[in-house]
Amino acid sequence: MGFFLWRRRTENTGRHHRPLRQQPARGGLYWSAQTPLRPSQVRGRSFGLARFGRRGLDPVEVGEFLDRVAGDLATLYAALDRVGDENERIKDALRQWQTRQARRVYHNAGRY
């Protein structure tokens, strides 16, 4: 998880930022019309050749795939930010509770 912490608290701006669409909660990490990409799918993905007279891969197909990867990554980073915020909220609540408990123990010291 340490790898993703550099992204935390940075602004979502730049050329790769894509606004997130609000999706209904379906359980799991996130919901999409397509199944989430797996690392093996990204590594094993092959693209068709460009049309006759052109060299290389079909740019439209490559662009669509990169858009999908970028969307999935944006969704995962947003989920990671939400989890980090929740973690901070829980830690703050725990610290406050511990402070209240310590005050009670100190106040009642010597009385049983």
Secondary structure by P-SEA (a helix, b strand, c coil): ccccccccccccccccbbbbccccccccccccccccccaaaaaabbbbccccccccccaaaaaaaaaaaaaaaaaaaaaaaaaaaaaaaaaaaaaaaaaaaaaaaaaacccc
